[in-house]
Amino acid sequence: MAIDEHLSRAAQRLISRHVDSVGALDLLLLLHSGRDRDWSRQELCDRLRCPAAWASEQLTRLEAAGLVAEAAEGRYQYRRGPEYGPAVDEIARACRRDRAALTRLIFTRPPGTSFAR
């Protein structure tokens, strides 16, 4: 069975709307795993080995989706919202079980395609 058959509609919708790369997935899951702390953009860049401009763009996108909040000036924290909170938990579990399958799911969906049924 494909991994998308094991993900809820909310998890599939989150991926299709807000996770367009493995880097975006890694950023979201890093924030989720450290949800009791806040992160500076530089700490996130150091941890993910990514450019600051990319991190800023991704943080802005995740903040607009309600998945990240600015905890203090220049510091970011995962935000467990009612729409996607359980879905992010589910995606984190799926990634631990089969990261390769989750990666394939991100890359095999046609651009602009939503899994929402």
C-alpha positions in Angstrom: 0.0 0.0 0.0 1.2 3.5 -0.8 1.9 5.9 2.0 -0.8 8.3 0.9 -3.3 5.5 1.6 -2.2 5.6 5.2 -2.4 9.3 5.7 -5.5 11.2 6.7 -7.0 13.7 4.3 -5.7 16.5 6.5 -2.2 15.2 6.3 -2.4 14.8 2.5 -3.9 18.3 2.2 -1.1 19.7 4.4 1.6 18.1 2.2 -0.1 19.1 -1.1 -0.6 22.7 0.0 2.4 23.5 2.2 5.2 21.0 1.7 6.7 21.3 -1.7 10.1 19.9 -1.0 12.0 17.6 1.3 13.7 20.7 2.8 10.3 22.2 3.7 9.3 18.8 5.3 12.6 18.8 7.3 12.0 22.4 8.5 8.5 21.6 9.6 9.5 18.4 11.3 12.5 20.1 13.0 10.2 22.8 14.4 7.6 20.2 15.4 10.2 18.0 17.2 11.4 21.0 19.1 8.0 22.5 19.7 8.9 23.4 23.3 11.5 25.8 22.2 11.9 28.7 19.8 14.5 28.9 17.1 16.3 31.8 15.4 16.5 31.6 11.7 20.3 31.1 12.0 19.9 28.1 14.3 17.5 26.6 11.8 19.9 27.3 8.9 22.8 25.8 10.8 20.8 22.7 11.7 19.4 22.2 8.2 22.4 23.5 6.3 20.3 25.8 4.2 20.6 29.4 3.0 19.0 32.1 5.1 16.9 33.4 2.2 15.3 30.0 1.7 14.6 29.6 5.4 13.0 33.0 5.5 10.8 32.1 2.6 9.8 28.8 4.1 9.1 30.3 7.5 6.9 32.9 5.9 5.0 30.2 4.1 4.6 28.1 7.2 3.6 31.1 9.3 0.9 32.0 6.7 -0.4 28.4 6.9 -0.6 28.7 10.7 2.1 26.1 11.4 4.7 28.5 12.7 4.5 31.6 14.9 7.1 34.2 15.7 7.7 33.5 19.4 9.9 36.6 19.9 11.5 39.0 17.5 13.4 36.9 15.0 12.6 33.6 16.8 10.2 31.0 15.5 8.2 28.2 17.1 6.0 25.4 15.9 2.3 26.3 16.3 0.0 23.4 16.9 -3.2 24.7 15.3 -6.6 23.0 15.1 -6.5 22.6 11.4 -3.2 20.9 11.0 -1.9 19.9 14.4 -2.9 16.3 14.3 -1.8 16.1 10.7 1.7 17.2 11.5 1.9 14.6 14.2 0.8 12.0 11.7 3.3 13.1 9.1 6.1 13.0 11.7 5.1 9.4 12.5 4.9 8.5 8.8 8.4 10.0 8.3 9.9 7.9 11.1 8.3 4.8 9.6 9.1 5.3 6.0 10.9 8.5 5.1 11.6 7.3 1.5 7.9 6.8 0.8 7.0 10.2 2.2 9.7 11.7 0.0 8.3 10.0 -3.0 4.8 11.3 -2.2 6.2 14.9 -2.2 8.0 14.4 -5.5 5.5 12.3 -7.4 2.4 14.5 -7.0 1.9 16.7 -10.0 2.5 20.4 -9.2 -0.7 22.1 -8.0 -2.4 18.8 -7.4 -4.2 18.4 -4.1 -4.8 15.1 -2.5 -7.9 16.4 -0.7 -10.9 14.3 -1.6 
